[in-house]
Amino acid sequence: MHPGSHTGSGEARGLTRVARHINRLFDSIPDNKVTLSLETTAGQGSTLGYCFEQLAEIFELVEDKNRIGVCLDTCHIFAAGYPISDPGDYKSTIRQFNKTVGIKKLKVIHLNDSKTDIGSRKDRHEHIGKGFIGKEGFRNMVNDRRLEKIPMVLETPKNEDLKDDVKNLKTLRALVKNSRPK
């Protein structure tokens, strides 16, 4: 789920409110085994969760840390200003994510290109390799050994026939190196 918006109260108060409500939710269903994954956002308007530090702050305030994780959305982090297209920039961004939030908190990845350029703070999904992230950004991600066991979900524009999903999957599969060094 997206963390939400501060709706004018300011980011600090908004983050505290989000964590407080997550704590209330977890308290109300103590035996539930589902992990709540907060999705990174592009940062439009008063939306929270557009930087890794905000997610880390929410996690710090959540009491049951075993029940919370992250859904990393490629379009969202790119639009929020995190570069992932160049191999060096990608490594730096993932290193920053690991240092700030922790790669162990990463539970799922939404794969989608971005119709807008880096730092636009606009959430506009595009087909894989057809936007500003480009194929190289996805090549970096699908060949990252640390992400091998993380589910990756297409979140690109859809038609009822799902032909676009077939094309996007074909594009992604073509980017995977046949023999990844271990």
Backbone as a chain_set.jsonl record, in Angstrom:
{"seq": "MHPGSHTGSGEARGLTRVARHINRLFDSIPDNKVTLSLETTAGQGSTLGYCFEQLAEIFELVEDKNRIGVCLDTCHIFAAGYPISDPGDYKSTIRQFNKTVGIKKLKVIHLNDSKTDIGSRKDRHEHIGKGFIGKEGFRNMVNDRRLEKIPMVLETPKNEDLKDDVKNLKTLRALVKNSRPK", "coords": {"N": [[0.831, -1.186, 0.0], [0.344, 2.326, -0.576], [1.963, 4.751, 1.461], [0.463, 7.071, 2.008], [-0.749, 10.473, 2.367], [0.339, 13.659, 3.643], [-1.423, 15.704, 3.676], [-1.162, 18.488, 4.069], [-0.395, 18.815, 6.725], [2.269, 18.552, 7.109], [5.331, 16.771, 6.523], [6.653, 15.377, 8.659], [4.683, 15.111, 10.696], [2.813, 13.719, 9.211], [4.149, 11.279, 8.652], [4.415, 10.259, 11.237], [1.725, 9.932, 11.862], [0.979, 7.959, 9.977], [2.545, 5.758, 10.863], [1.475, 5.449, 13.444], [-1.117, 4.608, 12.849], [-0.587, 2.224, 11.527], [0.468, 0.783, 13.659], [-1.85, 0.629, 15.242], [-3.439, -0.932, 13.534], [-1.938, -3.347, 13.449], [-2.079, -4.021, 16.173], [-4.775, -4.583, 16.358], [-5.079, -6.932, 14.975], [-3.477, -9.192, 16.049], [-2.59, -11.852, 15.57], [-2.262, -12.136, 12.889], [-0.467, -13.056, 10.008], [0.352, -11.718, 7.781], [2.522, -9.687, 5.845], [2.806, -6.268, 5.775], [3.421, -4.279, 3.104], [4.896, -1.3, 2.36], [4.615, 0.871, -0.304], [6.973, 2.484, -2.373], [6.76, 5.889, -3.426], [6.137, 8.393, -5.99], [6.095, 10.977, -5.143], [4.253, 13.001, -5.631], [2.455, 15.988, -5.029], [1.328, 16.053, -1.727], [2.167, 13.566, -1.051], [3.505, 10.869, 0.802], [6.471, 8.837, 1.355], [8.246, 8.983, -0.742], [10.931, 9.1, -0.52], [13.687, 7.148, 0.626], [14.393, 7.604, 3.242], [12.032, 8.455, 4.459], [10.496, 6.103, 4.488], [12.119, 4.587, 6.164], [11.853, 6.061, 8.505], [9.141, 5.669, 9.127], [9.246, 2.881, 9.559], [10.885, 2.827, 11.798], [9.177, 3.858, 13.711], [7.143, 2.006, 13.81], [5.969, -0.572, 15.813], [5.936, -3.447, 15.654], [8.202, -4.715, 13.909], [8.635, -6.938, 12.345], [6.483, -7.316, 10.734], [6.339, -5.619, 8.623], [7.26, -4.304, 5.442], [8.781, -3.436, 2.241], [7.555, -2.342, -0.894], [9.052, -1.834, -3.778], [8.784, 0.431, -6.319], [9.641, 0.854, -9.602], [9.163, 3.004, -11.452], [8.225, 4.931, -9.657], [10.409, 5.37, -7.835], [12.297, 6.369, -9.594], [11.003, 8.65, -10.646], [10.93, 10.034, -8.294], [13.519, 10.791, -8.071], [15.66, 9.013, -7.884], [18.319, 7.596, -9.519], [18.482, 4.891, -11.831], [19.174, 3.906, -14.265], [21.822, 3.909, -15.38], [24.497, 1.644, -14.803], [26.317, 2.216, -12.639], [24.96, 4.25, -11.235], [22.651, 2.848, -10.578], [23.694, 0.893, -8.809], [24.54, 2.592, -6.768], [22.074, 3.69, -5.944], [20.709, 1.385, -5.019], [22.474, 0.644, -3.02], [22.142, 2.834, -1.319], [19.438, 2.457, -0.652], [19.66, 0.015, 0.734], [21.295, 0.768, 2.876], [19.691, 2.684, 4.141], [17.022, 1.644, 4.459], [17.143, -1.157, 4.235], [17.873, -4.075, 2.559], [16.73, -6.451, 3.251], [14.195, -5.807, 3.95], [12.872, -5.525, 1.604], [10.209, -6.688, -0.16], [8.684, -6.997, -2.491], [8.711, -6.052, -5.968], [7.611, -3.582, -8.148], [7.599, -3.481, -11.536], [7.987, -1.1, -13.933], [8.291, 1.28, -16.526], [9.0, 4.818, -16.886], [7.017, 7.519, -17.89], [7.805, 10.081, -17.532], [10.651, 12.215, -16.882], [13.558, 11.679, -14.751], [13.197, 12.633, -11.377], [10.85, 14.062, -11.725], [8.652, 13.781, -10.11], [6.242, 12.737, -10.801], [3.799, 10.289, -11.209], [3.704, 8.271, -13.645], [3.23, 5.589, -15.415], [4.931, 3.488, -17.789], [5.496, 1.287, -20.603], [7.938, -1.365, -20.428], [11.181, -0.341, -21.134], [10.351, 1.656, -22.843], [10.237, 4.163, -21.84], [11.689, 6.799, -19.825], [13.416, 5.504, -18.064], [14.389, 3.304, -19.457], [15.732, 0.376, -21.162], [18.181, -0.39, -20.021], [18.084, 0.242, -17.294], [16.32, -1.679, -16.356], [17.715, -3.951, -17.064], [19.803, -3.78, -15.242], [18.372, -4.278, -12.862], [17.058, -6.841, -13.186], [19.207, -8.494, -13.267], [20.453, -8.383, -10.864], [21.789, -10.104, -8.342], [21.047, -9.998, -5.644], [18.368, -9.613, -5.72], [17.137, -11.851, -6.675], [15.267, -13.587, -5.43], [13.142, -12.013, -4.902], [9.815, -11.239, -5.549], [8.801, -9.958, -8.684], [6.65, -7.758, -10.231], [4.751, -6.935, -13.035], [3.653, -3.699, -13.689], [2.482, -2.141, -15.674], [0.889, -0.153, -18.311], [-2.281, -1.514, -19.323], [-4.151, -3.559, -21.618], [-7.258, -5.187, -22.321], [-6.714, -7.647, -23.544], [-4.2, -8.353, -22.694], [-1.872, -8.46, -24.194], [0.153, -6.601, -24.139], [1.396, -7.158, -21.703], [2.59, -9.598, -22.313], [4.475, -8.758, -24.225], [6.022, -7.017, -22.602], [7.032, -8.829, -20.704], [8.554, -10.453, -22.387], [10.479, -8.601, -23.214], [11.752, -8.083, -20.738], [12.726, -10.662, -20.086], [14.579, -11.001, -22.127], [16.56, -9.354, -21.269], [17.79, -10.576, -19.173], [20.767, -11.969, -18.142], [22.259, -14.924, -19.321], [24.063, -16.498, -17.832], [24.608, -15.65, -14.814], [27.151, -14.19, -12.872], [28.162, -15.552, -9.783]], "CA": [[0.0, 0.0, 0.0], [1.056, 3.594, -0.492], [1.882, 5.252, 2.831], [-0.558, 8.107, 2.148], [-0.359, 11.882, 2.202], [0.275, 14.435, 4.889], [-2.551, 16.622, 3.453], [-0.916, 19.841, 4.57], [0.066, 18.84, 8.118], [3.726, 18.449, 7.108], [5.81, 15.399, 6.362], [6.962, 14.741, 9.94], [3.415, 14.728, 11.332], [2.196, 12.697, 8.378], [4.849, 10.014, 8.859], [4.036, 9.803, 12.573], [0.329, 9.478, 11.78], [0.975, 6.684, 9.258], [3.08, 4.728, 11.762], [0.513, 5.256, 14.529], [-2.238, 3.809, 12.345], [-0.082, 0.868, 11.288], [0.52, 0.152, 14.98], [-3.242, 0.31, 15.615], [-3.849, -2.06, 12.704], [-1.258, -4.549, 13.925], [-2.633, -4.341, 17.493], [-6.134, -5.102, 16.212], [-5.007, -8.278, 14.383], [-2.159, -9.644, 16.525], [-2.188, -13.172, 15.079], [-2.179, -12.095, 11.434], [0.901, -13.323, 9.544], [0.582, -10.981, 6.539], [3.466, -8.585, 5.908], [2.336, -5.043, 5.133], [4.51, -3.673, 2.33], [4.681, 0.09, 1.979], [5.137, 1.103, -1.647], [7.631, 3.758, -2.653], [5.911, 6.756, -4.236], [6.833, 9.374, -6.824], [6.177, 12.226, -4.388], [3.319, 14.022, -6.12], [1.692, 16.714, -4.012], [1.712, 15.837, -0.332], [2.35, 12.124, -0.886], [4.639, 10.407, 1.607], [7.11, 7.602, 0.905], [9.003, 9.209, -1.969], [12.374, 8.935, -0.278], [13.979, 6.0, 1.467], [14.434, 8.057, 4.633], [10.672, 8.475, 4.991], [10.129, 4.723, 4.8], [12.901, 4.2, 7.345], [11.26, 6.722, 9.672], [7.917, 4.923, 9.456], [9.659, 1.589, 10.124], [11.415, 3.09, 13.138], [8.039, 4.135, 14.599], [6.266, 0.84, 13.88], [6.429, -1.413, 16.913], [6.178, -4.825, 15.214], [9.018, -4.552, 12.703], [8.608, -8.17, 11.557], [5.27, -7.373, 9.915], [6.338, -4.509, 7.671], [8.284, -4.383, 4.413], [8.742, -2.427, 1.18], [7.306, -2.623, -2.306], [9.811, -0.841, -4.536], [8.203, 0.669, -7.641], [10.726, 1.446, -10.397], [8.746, 4.317, -11.941], [8.109, 5.842, -8.526], [11.706, 5.821, -7.306], [12.925, 7.161, -10.652], [10.326, 9.949, -10.652], [11.298, 10.697, -7.044], [14.883, 11.298, -8.186], [16.686, 7.978, -7.724], [18.74, 7.091, -10.83], [18.681, 3.438, -11.91], [19.453, 3.512, -15.655], [23.255, 3.656, -15.508], [24.895, 0.626, -13.818], [26.9, 2.82, -11.437], [23.883, 4.938, -10.511], [21.795, 1.803, -10.029], [24.379, 0.343, -7.636], [24.497, 3.609, -5.731], [20.7, 3.782, -5.441], [20.413, 0.177, -4.231], [23.306, 0.747, -1.818], [21.47, 3.807, -0.453], [18.246, 1.782, -0.138], [20.105, -0.974, 1.714], [21.801, 1.487, 4.056], [18.626, 3.443, 4.785], [15.862, 0.808, 4.779], [17.608, -2.536, 4.382], [17.436, -4.937, 1.468], [15.91, -7.519, 3.831], [12.818, -5.301, 4.042], [12.302, -5.509, 0.264], [9.34, -7.858, -0.292], [8.144, -7.09, -3.844], [9.115, -4.963, -6.853], [6.75, -3.272, -9.286], [8.406, -3.117, -12.696], [7.348, -0.233, -14.915], [9.114, 2.398, -16.971], [8.432, 6.112, -16.516], [6.72, 8.451, -18.985], [8.429, 11.373, -17.224], [12.082, 12.14, -16.581], [13.975, 11.529, -13.365], [12.935, 13.767, -10.495], [9.617, 14.778, -12.11], [7.684, 13.55, -9.03], [4.963, 12.375, -11.424], [3.564, 8.851, -11.28], [3.18, 7.974, -14.979], [3.83, 4.32, -15.815], [5.131, 3.238, -19.212], [5.957, -0.071, -20.907], [9.357, -1.62, -20.172], [12.097, 0.1, -22.183], [9.734, 2.678, -23.694], [10.219, 5.43, -21.117], [12.946, 7.452, -19.465], [14.325, 4.568, -17.394], [15.028, 2.569, -20.544], [16.032, -1.046, -20.954], [19.365, -0.605, -19.18], [17.661, 0.257, -15.895], [15.725, -2.984, -16.044], [18.812, -4.923, -17.143], [20.468, -3.706, -13.934], [17.535, -4.86, -11.823], [16.794, -8.278, -13.353], [20.467, -9.228, -13.138], [20.993, -8.15, -9.527], [21.677, -11.354, -7.57], [20.379, -9.769, -4.356], [16.925, -9.528, -5.943], [16.693, -13.084, -7.322], [14.137, -14.224, -4.747], [12.103, -11.003, -4.681], [8.83, -11.234, -6.642], [8.732, -8.755, -9.52], [5.319, -7.714, -10.819], [4.538, -5.895, -14.048], [2.612, -2.722, -13.364], [2.516, -1.288, -16.858], [-0.458, 0.025, -18.878], [-2.875, -2.788, -19.736], [-5.344, -3.729, -22.448], [-7.973, -6.385, -21.876], [-6.134, -8.877, -24.095], [-2.926, -8.559, -21.99], [-0.753, -8.608, -25.133], [1.248, -5.74, -23.691], [2.129, -7.895, -20.667], [3.421, -10.595, -23.003], [5.606, -8.01, -24.797], [6.874, -6.539, -21.517], [7.752, -9.982, -20.159], [9.559, -10.845, -23.383], [11.553, -7.608, -23.108], [12.481, -8.326, -19.493], [13.458, -11.937, -20.188], [15.712, -10.805, -23.033], [17.585, -8.593, -20.546], [18.431, -11.433, -18.175], [21.983, -12.637, -18.614], [22.1, -16.383, -19.225], [24.84, -17.036, -16.72], [24.987, -14.566, -13.888], [28.239, -14.563, -11.952], [27.712, -15.684, -8.374]], "C": [[0.868, 1.239, 0.0], [0.917, 4.117, 0.932], [0.796, 6.313, 3.041], [0.008, 9.49, 1.945], [-0.431, 12.594, 3.536], [-0.832, 15.486, 4.837], [-2.389, 17.984, 4.124], [-0.412, 19.915, 5.995], [1.587, 18.805, 8.227], [4.165, 16.997, 7.103], [6.05, 14.691, 7.692], [5.688, 14.266, 10.635], [2.725, 13.625, 10.536], [2.825, 11.333, 8.593], [4.498, 9.411, 10.219], [2.616, 9.251, 12.564], [0.24, 8.119, 11.069], [1.437, 5.558, 10.182], [2.101, 4.429, 12.894], [-0.646, 4.369, 14.061], [-1.814, 2.389, 11.98], [-0.007, 0.112, 12.614], [-0.881, -0.242, 15.455], [-3.74, -0.9, 14.831], [-3.24, -3.361, 13.222], [-1.788, -4.978, 15.298], [-4.011, -4.995, 17.371], [-6.166, -6.512, 15.603], [-3.662, -8.916, 14.765], [-1.687, -10.968, 15.954], [-2.049, -13.236, 13.568], [-0.724, -12.237, 11.009], [1.258, -12.571, 8.261], [1.586, -9.85, 6.783], [2.889, -7.411, 5.136], [3.527, -4.418, 4.416], [4.119, -2.258, 1.924], [5.364, 0.33, 0.64], [5.816, 2.469, -1.734], [6.715, 4.576, -3.56], [6.764, 7.736, -5.032], [6.961, 10.723, -6.121], [5.3, 13.346, -4.91], [2.618, 14.692, -4.948], [2.212, 16.483, -2.612], [1.914, 14.359, -0.004], [3.621, 11.812, -0.102], [5.22, 9.137, 1.0], [7.915, 7.749, -0.366], [10.515, 9.167, -1.759], [12.575, 7.811, 0.731], [13.972, 6.38, 2.947], [13.041, 8.095, 5.255], [10.193, 7.068, 5.337], [10.849, 4.255, 6.06], [12.318, 4.826, 8.612], [9.967, 6.024, 10.098], [8.285, 3.608, 10.13], [10.165, 1.754, 11.555], [10.275, 3.246, 14.147], [7.063, 2.966, 14.721], [6.839, -0.126, 14.909], [6.778, -2.838, 16.475], [6.898, -4.804, 13.859], [9.048, -5.8, 11.813], [7.436, -8.23, 10.589], [5.213, -6.283, 8.856], [7.517, -4.637, 6.706], [8.081, -3.287, 3.378], [8.369, -3.067, -0.15], [8.002, -1.501, -3.068], [9.221, -0.745, -5.947], [9.24, 1.429, -8.469], [10.37, 2.827, -10.941], [8.75, 5.327, -10.805], [9.473, 6.317, -8.019], [12.433, 6.694, -8.327], [12.322, 8.566, -10.673], [10.631, 10.743, -9.382], [12.741, 11.19, -7.049], [15.991, 10.283, -8.014], [17.066, 7.416, -9.095], [18.965, 5.579, -10.796], [19.075, 2.987, -13.31], [20.91, 3.137, -15.884], [23.671, 2.629, -14.45], [25.483, 1.206, -12.52], [25.86, 3.53, -10.587], [22.945, 3.924, -9.858], [22.413, 1.238, -8.748], [24.338, 1.315, -6.47], [23.11, 3.725, -5.106], [20.364, 2.578, -4.572], [21.243, 0.167, -2.948], [22.661, 1.706, -0.816], [20.198, 3.197, 0.156], [18.635, 0.807, 0.976], [20.565, -0.307, 3.002], [20.665, 2.142, 4.838], [17.487, 2.558, 5.285], [16.291, -0.622, 5.077], [17.015, -3.425, 3.308], [16.552, -6.072, 1.982], [14.447, -7.101, 3.973], [12.124, -5.293, 2.682], [11.536, -6.807, 0.018], [8.807, -8.061, -1.701], [8.605, -5.873, -4.644], [8.071, -4.814, -7.941], [7.645, -2.787, -10.414], [7.561, -2.307, -13.679], [8.297, 0.89, -15.273], [8.377, 3.687, -16.615], [8.219, 6.989, -17.746], [7.374, 9.806, -18.762], [9.871, 11.172, -16.777], [12.34, 12.044, -15.077], [13.709, 12.819, -12.578], [11.66, 14.538, -10.8], [8.567, 14.762, -11.012], [6.282, 13.279, -9.576], [4.903, 10.868, -11.618], [2.879, 8.528, -12.601], [3.887, 6.733, -15.52], [3.868, 4.172, -17.331], [5.587, 1.792, -19.383], [7.472, -0.163, -20.745], [10.2, -1.216, -21.391], [11.561, 1.199, -23.075], [9.723, 4.061, -23.037], [11.613, 5.932, -20.799], [13.912, 6.55, -18.7], [15.093, 3.788, -18.452], [15.378, 1.143, -20.173], [17.199, -1.271, -19.998], [19.018, -0.607, -17.691], [17.081, -1.082, -15.469], [16.747, -4.101, -16.163], [19.554, -4.962, -15.801], [19.673, -4.475, -12.879], [17.366, -6.374, -11.986], [18.059, -9.121, -13.266], [21.145, -9.014, -11.786], [20.737, -9.402, -8.676], [20.92, -11.176, -6.263], [18.857, -9.779, -4.488], [16.329, -10.809, -6.526], [15.433, -13.679, -6.719], [12.997, -13.249, -4.464], [11.104, -11.062, -5.839], [8.831, -9.894, -7.373], [7.438, -8.82, -10.311], [5.263, -6.607, -11.857], [3.409, -4.982, -13.606], [2.613, -1.657, -14.468], [1.095, -1.097, -17.382], [-0.977, -1.279, -19.463], [-4.022, -2.585, -20.727], [-6.009, -5.009, -21.976], [-7.341, -7.675, -22.377], [-4.778, -9.231, -23.474], [-1.736, -8.795, -22.919], [0.436, -7.756, -24.728], [2.059, -6.407, -22.583], [3.065, -8.918, -21.29], [4.656, -9.911, -23.59], [6.567, -7.548, -23.708], [7.667, -7.679, -20.889], [8.846, -10.455, -21.109], [10.755, -9.892, -23.328], [12.396, -7.863, -21.87], [13.309, -9.604, -19.565], [14.679, -11.818, -21.087], [16.859, -10.054, -22.345], [18.35, -9.432, -19.53], [19.637, -12.109, -18.811], [21.829, -14.121, -18.368], [22.865, -16.979, -18.05], [25.327, -15.883, -15.86], [26.142, -15.031, -13.01], [27.726, -14.585, -10.525], [28.63, -15.001, -7.433]], "O": [[1.989, 1.222, 0.508], [-0.133, 3.947, 1.551], [0.264, 6.436, 4.145], [1.108, 9.658, 1.417], [-1.162, 12.188, 4.439], [-1.146, 16.097, 5.858], [-3.337, 18.55, 4.666], [-0.03, 20.996, 6.443], [2.137, 19.004, 9.31], [3.47, 16.114, 7.607], [5.688, 13.524, 7.841], [5.629, 13.132, 11.11], [2.127, 12.714, 11.109], [2.115, 10.334, 8.706], [4.307, 8.2, 10.338], [2.338, 8.225, 13.184], [-0.49, 7.233, 11.512], [0.783, 4.518, 10.268], [1.92, 3.268, 13.262], [-1.096, 3.487, 14.793], [-2.604, 1.454, 12.112], [-0.376, -1.06, 12.685], [-1.07, -1.326, 16.007], [-4.384, -1.787, 15.39], [-3.943, -4.354, 13.409], [-1.931, -6.173, 15.556], [-4.371, -5.853, 18.176], [-7.177, -7.206, 15.709], [-2.815, -9.148, 13.904], [-0.48, -11.189, 15.861], [-1.746, -14.297, 13.023], [0.157, -11.603, 11.59], [2.344, -12.763, 7.713], [1.513, -9.147, 7.791], [2.525, -7.55, 3.969], [4.524, -4.068, 5.047], [3.126, -2.053, 1.225], [6.546, 0.03, 0.472], [5.302, 3.47, -1.235], [5.979, 4.015, -4.371], [7.959, 7.888, -4.778], [7.833, 11.523, -6.461], [5.575, 14.519, -4.657], [2.233, 14.028, -3.986], [3.394, 16.689, -2.337], [1.845, 13.95, 1.154], [4.67, 12.417, -0.321], [4.555, 8.445, 0.23], [8.239, 6.752, -1.012], [11.282, 9.197, -2.722], [11.721, 7.566, 1.583], [13.592, 5.578, 3.801], [12.881, 7.801, 6.439], [9.552, 6.868, 6.369], [10.253, 3.604, 6.918], [12.293, 4.192, 9.667], [9.731, 5.815, 11.288], [7.706, 3.254, 11.156], [9.899, 0.915, 12.416], [10.393, 2.819, 15.296], [6.244, 2.939, 15.639], [8.025, -0.455, 14.886], [7.807, -3.376, 16.884], [6.265, -4.868, 12.805], [9.446, -5.72, 10.651], [7.396, -9.098, 9.716], [4.163, -6.046, 8.258], [8.619, -5.025, 7.095], [7.324, -2.341, 3.591], [8.803, -4.17, -0.482], [7.58, -0.346, -3.004], [9.173, -1.738, -6.673], [9.668, 2.517, -8.085], [11.201, 3.735, -10.893], [9.224, 6.451, -10.969], [9.678, 7.511, -7.799], [13.109, 7.653, -7.955], [13.053, 9.557, -10.711], [10.597, 11.973, -9.389], [13.151, 11.92, -6.147], [17.163, 10.658, -7.998], [16.224, 6.82, -9.768], [19.56, 5.052, -9.856], [19.291, 1.795, -13.526], [21.189, 2.128, -16.531], [23.237, 2.733, -13.302], [25.169, 0.729, -11.43], [25.876, 3.425, -9.36], [22.5, 4.117, -8.727], [21.737, 1.118, -7.726], [24.129, 0.916, -5.325], [22.98, 3.845, -3.888], [19.791, 2.738, -3.494], [20.763, -0.273, -1.904], [22.634, 1.433, 0.384], [19.914, 3.398, 1.337], [18.006, 0.784, 2.034], [20.251, -0.777, 4.096], [20.683, 2.148, 6.069], [17.038, 2.712, 6.421], [15.85, -1.22, 6.059], [15.796, -3.515, 3.166], [15.72, -6.596, 1.242], [13.565, -7.95, 4.102], [10.915, -5.076, 2.61], [12.123, -7.889, -0.01], [8.502, -9.193, -2.079], [8.858, -4.806, -4.084], [7.686, -5.792, -8.583], [8.365, -1.8, -10.265], [6.547, -2.786, -14.187], [9.026, 1.393, -14.418], [7.259, 3.646, -16.102], [9.135, 7.179, -18.546], [7.488, 10.599, -19.696], [10.254, 10.084, -16.347], [11.458, 12.294, -14.256], [13.961, 13.927, -13.052], [11.413, 15.576, -10.185], [7.689, 15.624, -10.978], [5.277, 13.548, -8.918], [5.842, 10.255, -12.126], [1.651, 8.507, -12.69], [5.008, 6.818, -16.023], [2.99, 4.646, -18.051], [6.014, 1.151, -18.422], [8.191, 0.824, -20.902], [9.971, -1.676, -22.51], [12.261, 1.637, -23.988], [9.243, 5.024, -23.634], [12.592, 5.534, -21.43], [15.115, 6.812, -18.691], [16.31, 3.632, -18.353], [15.323, 0.759, -19.005], [17.201, -2.245, -19.245], [19.594, -1.372, -16.918], [17.325, -1.555, -14.358], [16.662, -5.096, -15.443], [19.886, -6.033, -15.292], [20.245, -5.235, -12.097], [17.518, -7.114, -11.014], [17.977, -10.347, -13.198], [22.29, -9.423, -11.594], [19.593, -9.707, -8.338], [20.228, -12.09, -5.815], [18.141, -9.933, -3.498], [15.139, -10.848, -6.839], [14.606, -14.227, -7.449], [11.997, -13.624, -3.852], [11.505, -10.947, -6.997], [8.858, -8.832, -6.749], [7.16, -9.815, -10.982], [5.677, -5.478, -11.594], [2.343, -5.443, -13.199], [2.727, -0.458, -14.214], [0.184, -1.802, -16.949], [-0.213, -2.06, -20.03], [-4.749, -1.593, -20.681], [-5.382, -5.825, -21.302], [-7.424, -8.7, -21.7], [-4.266, -10.323, -23.718], [-0.697, -9.282, -22.474], [1.586, -8.136, -24.945], [3.278, -6.241, -22.525], [4.2, -9.084, -20.845], [5.766, -10.429, -23.466], [7.782, -7.666, -23.859], [8.846, -7.514, -20.576], [9.94, -10.815, -20.674], [11.905, -10.327, -23.39], [13.625, -7.861, -21.945], [14.467, -9.619, -19.147], [15.7, -12.46, -20.84], [18.002, -10.119, -22.798], [19.429, -9.045, -19.081], [19.541, -12.733, -19.868], [21.324, -14.533, -17.324], [22.362, -17.865, -17.358], [26.332, -15.237, -16.158], [26.112, -16.136, -12.467], [26.944, -13.725, -10.121], [28.399, -15.017, -6.224]]}, "num_chains": 1, "name": "protein.A"}
